[in-house]
Amino acid sequence: MRSRLPVVLVLPAVIGLAFLLVPLAGLLVEAPWATLPAQLFSAEVGQALRLSLLCASLATIVCLVLGVPLAWLLARSDLPGRGLLRALVTVPLVLPPVVGGVALLLVLGRRGLVGQYLDQWFGVSLPFTTAGVVLAEAFVAMPFLVISVEGAFRAADPRYEEAAATLGASRWLTFRRVTLPSVMPGVVAGTVLCWARALGEFGATITFAGNFPGKTTTMPLAVYLALETDPDAAIVLSIVLLLVSVAVLAGLRDRWIRA
Amino acid sequence: MVKRIVAVAALLLAGCGSTTASPTTGVNGEITVFAAASLTESFTELGKEFEAAHPGTKVTFNFAGSSALAQQINKGAPADVFASAAPANMKQVTDTGAITATPATFAKNTLQIAVPEGNPGKVTGLADFAKADLKIALCAEQVPCGAAAKKVFEAAKITAAPDTLEQDVKAVLTKVSLGEVDAALVYRTDVKANDKVEGVDFAEADKAVNDYPIALIAKAPNAAAAQAFVDYVLSGEGRKVLTEAGFAAP
């Protein structure tokens, strides 16, 4: 009897699954499969795909380096106004990405609050560069990482850290050897979400970094522009992006589970 | 007594209502107009004037890129009228039979150089677009303004050095008005509608004149009112609004 699944859960679960998968199936059914290999091995698609993978991975690294400590701060410190900070961190989640891109331009653009000094003092201009793509993707994707890692920090039992401290471990050693391993599943989940979001990023990227082949044209931008003239090509490009991301995520997942 | 007065007044009012609704032509009800993004300001104005001229009508607009609109119409979107920014996008719809009427050209648009206020890059003509040290934005070739830009550069024998190829003309304008680029090619009407950018004329602009076609959609839910709207756009009143927005006469 215990193995019987309650209908109240199974029915919405199945509907939910269908809701997520049916549009995907539509894409697969409509795809002009004959042109797939030609598209897959075309120089332009290869370039956009490489750029997408590179930028999403770099953005994920940026998010890990900055996001994990931020999550720790939000979960463990007794900072005043922590609740407000926690809410503010999620702003990029609710902000339409195009608005996020405009906000980045207003701050880091050539005439932006900070950007004008970067330009005058160091000759650095971020819009229309690959670094700009990484930045735009990191801005949009970081909250995904922070939220899941923060949840893990809060769920982790602080008594292990206290035990380590009483045994004479420094705070940094405790963090590295005790806290971090205990929140690893949260970090992994957050990293996956963050990378996936960065890979599919469109609005902030095209607004902040623009669109130029080989420099800032990532796959989602290529898909959008292909849609203008050749919807079939756009479908094929989407499937390429889909297959690559599923392959990467599935591959990493196996490795993590084994480890 | 009071009740009777109210009843009579109500009757009179009802009578008035039925006479002000358009008399015999059947031009009333709602119509949905799919129009190119560059028509946003002028068509919104035209819609208001049309509603005033034909009481009982209501015009709803869907403004977007012409190619996106063409795809929506081909997929069966319930539209009455399609006004495209390029004949190519109109052809996408006539090819599938979603539009069977012959499209009429109602306006022409040409390109103009857009620069940020004060023209910081000191841009004077099309030749400046080849300078590597200037930040340049153009539309991607897949969208009409990008195709037009390609034509003028070919005519002027200039190899442009763009830093970004944007997905539509409004995105290009954003980059100019924020001062992120020194120059861009957009439509003359866009420069006119945006007070944060300045326009610079160039000689080769007439090498890429963009025709705007309009047509009634074959399965228009409200064909009578839709035809009246098309006629209004092509009329003298319509012409006036379009000219004010910077469009040239067809």
Interface residues (C-beta under 8 A of the other chain):
Chain A: V102 L105 L106 G109 R110 R111 S125 P127 F128 I206 T207 A209 G210 N211 F212 P213 T216 L221 Y224 L225 A226 L227 E228 T229 P231
Chain B: G65 S67 A68 Q71 K135 A137 A140 Q142 V143 P162 D163 T164 L165 E166 Q167 A171 T174 K175 L178 G179 E180
